[in-house]
């Protein structure tokens, strides 16, 4: 009689899977809580301790680490001497190993202390899975509950061929690698000094070599295949972190519209990241993104008000754009949104009346995702040829420590909220980035230019094309002005105050230009460049 060893932490579907195996003639061998679950389901189960002839030890820490288990898994079916050795010890082959691992991810998510987290590190489970995957020619290694139906179907028909067995084996090695990566990452985070952790969060100092792990192991789970990548001849897929935090893209819910594309997901990430600059402040913010760069951002009394002002910044670029809200979308906002062609609307939630209005647009994608800031320990990564660039994520809390007024005139009480607003927006705009703002809404954005003065001219041109009044507007620059020409162009348009990092060898020249024009200027001493 063939035997299946079942020992699972996630018991989803395990009773039905076991019933299917019994119907195919398998004997069930199991451990602890899994055996109890199967018996409660009316199944006959042989305990592992009966197979090994040895009781479980150390509160269950040792139960499957025994030759009666591993020899029965690893014996090569095509080798007569292996089978003879197995029989000489009174062991019988194990033909299926169905195991999933202790929930270490739960302990990590709860920020459990290291000793407590280590209790959730599975030892026997990965060992059995790896043994089964190594000997996949004779043993089916099943780690994913989603595969239960497929395994039963294959066994009930012609049996498992080599490709099927290899596919399950590959999934095992990927699963155990991801499991070990999560453990290593958690230990790194838990044992790093607070100083090094602060440096990796982006405190402004260079992180020493010792702050970075020697080996960075990444694990992502397939979420969905995409129609194509940035262009139609590029196949693409979306992978997510196994335990993606709230507010991250693997956690989004789609209520309506076509499936998401590669570029859609990039734009959604850019829009939500930009909106997260106002996380926790309670005021509705609307961000409209085109090609991963905001073309309109505004705070408002309501979501509809914020959208109207964001749209007014650049209605031409907003056509076919992605709109993100920090607050729920109500029916009034939906009516305003429905009048413009948009690709995606993303918000924490949609009221029923809003869904009714927006679903009239057949292809409009409606996504629910809370707007949250990235976690303190999240890293930003960019793939390059043959490697990976890793950095601390840009902080979106925007501390004002170190801000300096470098001009003779200080910003007025009316200018300061606009300067703060424009500075936050600039952090989401592709560099070189220039943001013009008034009344906590953008009135002109210049992005992605090779020179900063060109970015300033484009921002002014965008505003003037709409006949926006720039008198008294403020300007934010994501990096320093290398020359005074950008300041001169802004002053000519009517800008009254500037916020920028400072740090140019010509800072004195730039400050003098601002003073000549009667402008106020803040140096933040922090760059928010987005390459």
C-alpha positions as CSV (number, residue, x, y, z in Angstrom):
1,X,0.0,0.0,0.0
2,X,1.5,3.4,-0.9
3,X,1.9,5.8,2.0
4,X,1.4,9.6,2.3
5,X,2.9,11.6,5.1
6,X,0.8,14.6,6.0
7,X,2.0,17.2,8.5
8,X,0.7,20.8,7.9
9,X,0.5,24.0,9.8
10,X,-2.0,25.5,7.3
11,X,-4.8,22.9,7.4
12,X,-6.8,24.4,4.6
13,X,-8.2,21.6,2.5
14,X,-6.2,18.9,4.2
15,X,-9.1,16.6,5.2
16,X,-10.5,16.6,1.7
17,X,-7.0,15.9,0.3
18,X,-6.5,13.1,2.7
19,X,-9.9,11.6,1.8
20,X,-8.9,11.7,-1.9
21,X,-5.7,9.9,-1.1
22,X,-7.5,7.2,0.9
23,X,-9.8,6.7,-2.1
24,X,-6.8,6.1,-4.2
25,X,-5.5,3.5,-1.8
26,X,-3.0,5.4,0.3
27,X,-2.2,4.8,3.9
28,X,-2.1,8.1,5.9
29,X,0.9,8.8,8.2
30,X,0.7,12.0,10.2
31,X,1.9,14.0,13.2
32,X,0.4,15.9,16.2
33,X,-2.3,18.4,15.3
34,X,-2.6,17.2,11.7
35,X,-3.3,13.7,12.8
36,X,-5.9,15.0,15.2
37,X,-7.6,17.0,12.5
38,X,-7.7,14.0,10.1
39,X,-9.2,11.7,12.8
40,X,-11.8,14.3,13.6
41,X,-12.6,14.1,9.9
42,X,-13.3,10.4,10.2
43,X,-10.0,9.2,8.7
44,X,-7.7,6.4,9.9
45,X,-4.2,7.7,10.6
46,X,-0.9,6.1,11.6
47,X,1.1,8.3,14.0
48,X,4.7,9.0,13.0
49,X,5.8,7.7,16.4
50,X,4.4,4.3,15.4
51,X,6.5,4.4,12.2
52,X,9.7,5.5,14.0
53,X,9.1,3.4,17.1
54,X,10.1,6.5,19.0
55,X,7.9,9.0,20.9
56,X,7.9,12.7,20.0
57,X,10.5,14.5,22.1
58,X,11.1,18.0,23.5
59,X,7.6,19.3,23.2
60,X,7.3,18.1,19.6
61,X,10.6,19.6,18.5
62,X,11.8,16.1,17.5
63,X,9.3,13.8,15.8
64,X,10.2,13.2,12.1
65,X,14.0,13.5,12.3
66,X,14.5,9.8,12.2
67,X,15.8,7.3,9.6
68,X,12.4,5.6,9.5
69,X,11.1,8.8,7.9
70,X,14.0,10.1,5.9
71,X,15.2,6.8,4.6
72,X,11.7,6.0,3.5
73,X,11.5,9.2,1.6
74,X,15.1,9.2,0.1
75,X,15.2,5.5,-1.0
76,X,15.7,5.5,-4.7
77,X,13.0,3.4,-6.2
78,X,15.1,2.4,-9.2
79,X,17.9,1.0,-6.9
80,X,17.3,-2.5,-5.6
81,X,20.0,-2.1,-3.0
82,X,18.2,1.0,-1.6
83,X,14.9,-0.9,-1.3
84,X,16.7,-3.9,0.2
85,X,18.3,-1.7,2.8
86,X,15.0,-0.1,3.6
87,X,13.3,-3.5,4.0
88,X,16.2,-4.8,6.2
89,X,15.4,-2.2,8.7
90,X,11.7,-2.8,8.6
91,X,10.9,0.4,6.8
92,X,8.5,1.0,3.9
93,X,8.7,3.7,1.3
94,X,6.8,7.0,1.7
95,X,5.4,8.1,-1.6
96,X,3.9,11.5,-0.9
97,X,5.1,14.1,1.5
98,X,2.5,16.9,2.1
99,X,4.0,19.5,4.5
100,X,3.7,23.2,5.0
101,X,5.8,25.0,7.6
102,X,5.4,26.6,11.0
103,X,4.0,30.1,10.6
104,X,7.2,32.0,11.1
105,X,5.8,34.9,9.1
106,X,3.2,35.4,11.7
107,X,5.8,35.7,14.4
108,X,7.8,38.2,12.3
109,X,4.7,40.3,11.5
110,X,4.0,40.5,15.3
111,X,7.6,41.6,15.9
112,X,8.1,38.7,18.3
113,X,11.3,38.6,20.4
114,X,14.0,36.4,18.8
115,X,13.6,33.5,21.3
116,X,9.8,33.4,20.7
117,X,10.3,33.8,16.9
118,X,12.8,30.9,16.9
119,X,10.1,28.6,18.2
120,X,8.3,29.1,14.9
121,X,11.3,28.0,12.9
122,X,10.4,24.7,11.4
123,X,13.2,22.0,11.2
124,X,11.6,18.7,10.4
125,X,9.2,20.2,7.8
126,X,11.9,21.7,5.5
127,X,14.0,18.5,5.9
128,X,11.2,16.2,4.8
129,X,10.2,18.5,1.9
130,X,13.8,18.8,0.7
131,X,14.2,15.0,0.9
132,X,11.1,14.5,-1.1
133,X,12.0,17.1,-3.7
134,X,15.5,15.6,-4.0
135,X,13.9,12.2,-4.6
136,X,11.1,13.6,-6.8
137,X,11.4,10.7,-9.2
138,X,9.9,8.4,-6.6
139,X,8.1,10.9,-4.2
140,X,5.6,13.6,-4.7
141,X,6.5,16.7,-2.6
142,X,3.4,18.8,-2.0
143,X,3.8,22.1,-0.2
144,X,1.0,24.2,-1.6
145,X,-2.7,23.6,-0.6
146,X,-3.6,24.9,-4.1
147,X,-2.0,21.8,-5.6
148,X,-4.2,19.3,-3.7
149,X,-6.9,19.0,-6.3
150,X,-4.3,18.9,-9.1
151,X,-2.3,16.1,-7.4
152,X,-5.4,14.0,-6.8
153,X,-6.5,14.5,-10.4
154,X,-3.1,13.4,-11.8
155,X,-2.9,10.4,-9.5
156,X,-6.4,9.4,-10.4
157,X,-5.6,9.4,-14.2
158,X,-2.2,8.3,-15.6
159,X,0.0,9.1,-12.6
160,X,2.5,11.8,-12.2
161,X,5.0,12.2,-15.0
162,X,8.6,13.6,-14.7
163,X,7.5,17.2,-15.6
164,X,4.8,17.2,-13.0
165,X,7.1,15.9,-10.3
166,X,9.8,18.4,-11.1
167,X,7.3,21.2,-11.0
168,X,6.3,20.2,-7.5
169,X,10.0,19.9,-6.5
170,X,10.8,23.3,-7.8
171,X,8.0,24.8,-5.8
172,X,9.4,23.1,-2.6
173,X,12.8,24.6,-3.1
174,X,11.4,28.0,-3.8
175,X,9.2,27.8,-0.7
176,X,11.9,26.7,1.7
177,X,14.3,29.3,0.2
178,X,11.7,32.0,0.9
179,X,11.1,30.7,4.4
180,X,14.8,30.8,5.2
181,X,15.1,34.3,3.6
182,X,12.3,35.5,5.9
183,X,14.1,34.1,8.9
184,X,17.5,35.6,7.9
185,X,15.9,39.0,7.2
186,X,14.1,39.0,10.6
187,X,17.2,38.2,12.5
188,X,19.1,40.9,10.6
189,X,16.5,43.5,11.6
190,X,16.2,42.3,15.1
191,X,19.9,42.1,15.9
192,X,21.0,45.3,14.1
193,X,22.0,48.1,16.4
194,X,19.4,50.9,16.7
195,X,22.0,53.2,15.1
196,X,22.4,51.0,12.0
197,X,18.6,50.5,11.7
198,X,18.2,54.3,11.8
199,X,20.8,54.7,9.1
200,X,19.1,52.2,6.9
201,X,15.8,54.1,7.4
202,X,17.4,57.1,5.8
203,X,18.6,59.3,8.7
204,X,20.9,61.3,6.4
205,X,24.2,59.7,7.3
206,X,26.0,57.0,5.3
207,X,25.4,53.5,6.5
208,X,28.6,51.5,7.3
209,X,29.3,48.2,5.5
210,X,28.3,46.4,8.7
211,X,24.8,47.8,8.5
212,X,24.1,45.8,5.3
213,X,23.6,42.0,5.1
214,X,26.4,40.2,3.3
215,X,23.8,38.3,1.3
216,X,20.5,39.8,0.3
217,X,17.9,37.0,-0.4
218,X,14.6,38.1,-1.8
219,X,11.5,36.1,-2.1
220,X,8.3,37.0,-4.0
221,X,5.2,35.1,-4.8
222,X,3.5,35.2,-8.2
223,X,0.4,37.3,-8.0
224,X,-0.7,37.5,-11.6
225,X,0.5,37.3,-15.2
226,X,0.1,40.6,-17.1
227,X,-0.9,41.2,-20.7
228,X,2.5,42.5,-21.5
229,X,5.2,44.7,-20.0
230,X,6.1,48.3,-20.9
231,X,5.7,47.3,-24.6
232,X,3.6,44.6,-26.3
233,X,6.6,42.4,-27.2
234,X,7.7,42.2,-23.5
235,X,6.1,39.4,-21.5
236,X,5.4,40.4,-17.9
237,X,4.1,39.3,-14.5
238,X,3.5,40.7,-11.1
239,X,5.1,39.2,-8.0
240,X,4.4,40.3,-4.4
241,X,6.0,39.8,-1.0
242,X,4.7,36.7,0.7
243,X,3.4,38.8,3.6
244,X,2.9,42.2,1.9
245,X,1.9,44.9,4.4
246,X,-1.4,46.9,4.2
247,X,-1.3,49.6,1.6
248,X,1.0,47.6,-0.7
249,X,0.0,46.6,-4.2
250,X,-0.4,42.8,-3.6
251,X,-3.2,43.8,-1.1
252,X,-5.3,45.9,-3.5
253,X,-8.8,44.9,-4.4
254,X,-10.2,45.5,-7.9
255,X,-13.9,46.2,-8.1
256,X,-14.3,47.0,-11.8
257,X,-12.7,47.3,-15.2
258,X,-10.1,45.6,-17.3
259,X,-7.2,43.6,-15.8
260,X,-4.2,45.7,-14.7
261,X,-1.2,46.1,-16.9
262,X,2.5,46.5,-16.1
263,X,2.4,50.2,-16.6
264,X,-0.9,50.5,-14.6
265,X,0.8,49.0,-11.6
266,X,3.8,51.3,-11.9
267,X,1.4,54.3,-12.1
268,X,-0.7,53.1,-9.2
269,X,2.4,52.7,-7.0
270,X,3.5,56.3,-7.9
271,X,0.1,57.8,-7.2
272,X,-0.4,56.1,-3.9
273,X,3.2,56.9,-2.8
274,X,2.6,60.5,-3.6
275,X,-0.6,60.6,-1.7
276,X,1.0,59.0,1.3
277,X,2.9,62.2,2.0
278,X,-0.3,63.3,3.8
279,X,-1.0,60.0,5.5
280,X,-2.7,60.5,8.9
281,X,-3.5,64.2,8.4
282,X,-7.2,63.6,7.7
283,X,-7.5,66.1,4.9
284,X,-8.6,64.7,1.5
285,X,-5.7,64.7,-1.0
286,X,-6.0,63.9,-4.7
287,X,-3.1,62.9,-6.9
288,X,-3.3,62.5,-10.7
289,X,-0.4,60.6,-12.2
290,X,0.7,60.2,-15.8
291,X,3.7,58.0,-16.6
292,X,4.6,57.6,-12.9
293,X,4.8,61.4,-12.4
294,X,2.1,63.6,-10.8
295,X,0.5,66.1,-13.2
296,X,-1.8,67.5,-10.5
297,X,-2.0,67.3,-6.7
298,X,-4.3,69.2,-4.4
299,X,-5.7,69.2,-0.9
300,X,-9.3,70.0,-0.5
301,X,-12.3,70.3,1.9
302,X,-13.7,67.2,0.2
303,X,-12.5,64.5,-2.2
304,X,-14.4,66.2,-5.0
305,X,-12.9,69.6,-4.2
306,X,-9.4,68.1,-4.1
307,X,-10.0,66.4,-7.5
308,X,-11.3,69.5,-9.1
309,X,-8.2,71.5,-8.1
310,X,-5.8,68.6,-9.0
311,X,-7.4,68.3,-12.4
312,X,-7.2,72.1,-13.0
313,X,-3.4,72.0,-12.8
314,X,-3.0,70.1,-16.1
315,X,-6.3,68.7,-17.6
316,X,-4.6,67.8,-20.9
317,X,-2.0,65.5,-19.2
318,X,-4.7,64.1,-16.8
319,X,-6.5,62.6,-19.8
320,X,-6.1,58.8,-19.5
321,X,-4.4,59.3,-16.1
322,X,-4.5,57.5,-12.8
323,X,-6.2,59.2,-9.9
324,X,-5.5,58.4,-6.2
325,X,-7.4,59.6,-3.2
326,X,-6.4,59.5,0.5
327,X,-10.1,59.3,1.5
328,X,-13.1,57.3,0.3
329,X,-14.8,58.3,-2.9
330,X,-18.4,59.4,-2.6
331,X,-21.1,59.8,-5.2
332,X,-20.4,63.5,-5.7
333,X,-16.8,62.8,-6.4
334,X,-17.7,60.0,-8.7
335,X,-19.9,62.2,-10.8
336,X,-16.9,64.6,-11.2
337,X,-14.6,61.7,-12.1
338,X,-17.0,60.3,-14.7
339,X,-16.7,63.4,-16.9
340,X,-13.0,62.7,-17.7
341,X,-11.5,59.7,-19.4
342,X,-9.4,58.0,-16.8
343,X,-7.6,54.6,-16.7
344,X,-7.7,53.9,-12.9
345,X,-9.2,55.3,-9.7
346,X,-7.6,54.1,-6.5
347,X,-9.0,55.0,-3.0
348,X,-9.3,53.4,0.4
349,X,-13.0,52.6,-0.4
350,X,-15.9,53.5,-2.7
351,X,-19.4,54.3,-1.4
352,X,-22.2,52.4,-3.1
353,X,-23.5,55.4,-4.9
354,X,-20.0,56.0,-6.3
355,X,-19.6,52.5,-7.6
356,X,-22.9,52.8,-9.3
357,X,-21.8,55.9,-11.2
358,X,-18.3,54.8,-12.0
359,X,-19.2,51.3,-13.2
360,X,-21.0,52.9,-16.2
361,X,-17.5,53.2,-17.6
362,X,-16.9,49.6,-18.8
363,X,-13.1,49.7,-18.8
364,X,-12.4,52.0,-15.9
365,X,-10.4,50.2,-13.2
366,X,-11.6,50.8,-9.7
367,X,-9.1,49.8,-7.0
368,X,-9.4,49.8,-3.2
369,X,-6.1,50.4,-1.4
370,X,-5.5,52.3,1.8
371,X,-3.0,55.1,1.5
372,X,-0.2,54.4,4.0
373,X,3.4,55.2,4.4
374,X,6.1,52.6,3.7
375,X,7.3,50.8,6.8
376,X,10.4,52.0,8.5
377,X,12.4,48.9,7.5
378,X,11.3,48.7,3.9
379,X,14.1,49.1,1.4
380,X,13.9,50.5,-2.1
381,X,15.5,48.3,-4.8
382,X,16.3,48.9,-8.5
383,X,17.4,46.1,-10.8
384,X,20.5,46.8,-12.9
385,X,22.4,44.5,-15.2
386,X,24.0,41.8,-13.1
387,X,23.0,43.3,-9.8
388,X,20.7,45.2,-7.5
389,X,20.9,48.7,-6.2
390,X,19.5,49.0,-2.6
391,X,18.7,52.1,-0.7
392,X,16.6,53.3,2.2
393,X,13.2,54.4,1.1
394,X,12.7,58.2,0.8
395,X,11.1,59.3,4.0
396,X,7.6,60.7,3.3
397,X,7.2,62.2,6.8
398,X,9.2,65.3,5.7
399,X,10.7,66.5,8.9
400,X,11.6,70.2,9.1
401,X,14.6,69.8,11.3
402,X,17.4,71.7,9.8
403,X,15.3,74.0,7.6
404,X,16.9,77.4,7.2
405,X,15.6,80.7,5.9
406,X,18.5,82.0,3.8
407,X,17.0,85.2,2.4
408,X,16.4,88.6,3.9
409,X,12.7,88.0,3.8
410,X,11.1,85.1,5.7
411,X,8.1,83.3,4.2
412,X,4.7,84.7,5.3
413,X,2.1,82.8,7.2
414,X,0.2,82.3,3.9
415,X,3.3,81.1,2.0
416,X,4.5,78.5,4.6
417,X,1.6,75.9,4.1
418,X,2.1,76.2,0.3
419,X,5.9,75.7,0.7
420,X,5.3,72.6,2.8
421,X,2.8,71.3,0.3
422,X,5.0,71.9,-2.8
423,X,8.0,70.3,-1.1
424,X,6.0,67.1,-0.5
425,X,4.8,67.1,-4.1
426,X,8.4,67.6,-5.4
427,X,9.4,64.3,-3.8
428,X,7.1,62.4,-6.1
429,X,8.0,64.2,-9.3
430,X,10.7,62.9,-11.7
431,X,13.9,64.9,-11.5
432,X,14.7,67.5,-12.4
433,X,11.5,68.5,-10.6
434,X,10.0,71.9,-10.2
435,X,6.6,72.4,-8.5
436,X,4.6,75.6,-8.5
437,X,1.8,75.7,-5.9
438,X,-0.8,78.0,-4.5
439,X,-3.5,77.5,-1.9
440,X,-2.1,73.9,-1.3
441,X,-2.7,72.8,-4.9
442,X,-0.3,72.5,-7.8
443,X,-0.6,75.1,-10.5
444,X,2.4,74.0,-12.7
445,X,4.8,71.0,-12.7
446,X,8.0,70.6,-14.6
447,X,9.4,67.1,-14.6
448,X,12.1,64.9,-15.9
449,X,14.2,67.5,-17.6
450,X,17.9,67.5,-18.2
451,X,18.3,71.0,-16.9
452,X,16.6,72.6,-13.9
453,X,15.9,75.9,-15.6
454,X,14.1,74.0,-18.4
455,X,12.0,72.3,-15.7
456,X,11.2,75.7,-14.2
457,X,10.2,77.1,-17.6
458,X,7.9,74.1,-18.3
459,X,6.2,74.5,-15.0
460,X,5.6,78.2,-15.7
461,X,4.4,77.4,-19.2
462,X,2.0,74.8,-17.9
463,X,0.5,77.4,-15.6
464,X,0.4,80.2,-18.2
465,X,-1.3,77.9,-20.7
466,X,-4.2,77.7,-18.3
467,X,-3.9,81.4,-17.6
468,X,-3.3,80.6,-13.9
469,X,-2.3,83.6,-11.8
470,X,1.2,82.9,-10.5
471,X,1.5,86.1,-8.4
472,X,2.2,84.9,-4.9
473,X,2.7,81.3,-5.9
474,X,5.6,79.3,-4.4
475,X,8.1,77.0,-6.0
476,X,9.7,73.8,-4.8
477,X,12.8,72.2,-6.3
478,X,13.9,68.7,-5.5
479,X,17.6,69.5,-5.7
480,X,19.6,72.7,-5.5
481,X,19.7,75.4,-8.2
482,X,23.1,75.3,-9.9
483,X,22.6,78.8,-11.3
484,X,20.4,81.8,-10.6
485,X,18.6,81.5,-14.0
486,X,15.8,79.3,-12.5
487,X,15.2,81.8,-9.8
488,X,15.0,84.6,-12.3
489,X,12.5,82.7,-14.4
490,X,10.3,82.0,-11.4
491,X,10.4,85.6,-10.2
492,X,9.5,86.9,-13.7
493,X,6.4,84.6,-13.5
494,X,5.3,86.0,-10.2
495,X,6.6,83.4,-7.7
496,X,7.2,84.9,-4.3
497,X,8.8,82.1,-2.3
498,X,11.1,79.1,-2.9
499,X,11.9,75.9,-1.1
500,X,15.0,73.9,-2.1
501,X,17.7,71.7,-0.6
502,X,20.6,74.1,-1.1
503,X,24.2,72.8,-1.3
504,X,25.3,74.3,-4.6
505,X,28.7,76.1,-4.9
506,X,26.7,79.0,-6.2
507,X,24.2,79.1,-3.3
508,X,25.3,82.7,-2.5
509,X,24.5,83.7,-6.1
510,X,21.1,82.1,-5.9
511,X,20.3,83.7,-2.6
512,X,21.3,87.1,-3.9
513,X,19.0,86.6,-6.9
514,X,16.1,85.8,-4.5
515,X,16.9,88.9,-2.5
516,X,16.9,91.0,-5.6
517,X,13.4,89.9,-6.4
518,X,12.2,90.2,-2.8
519,X,11.6,86.4,-2.6
520,X,11.7,84.3,0.5
521,X,13.8,81.1,0.3
522,X,14.1,78.1,2.5
523,X,17.0,75.6,2.4
524,X,15.8,72.2,3.6
525,X,19.3,70.7,3.6
526,X,17.7,67.5,2.3
527,X,17.4,66.4,-1.3
528,X,14.3,64.6,-2.6
529,X,15.6,63.7,-6.0
530,X,13.7,60.9,-7.9
531,X,15.8,59.6,-10.7
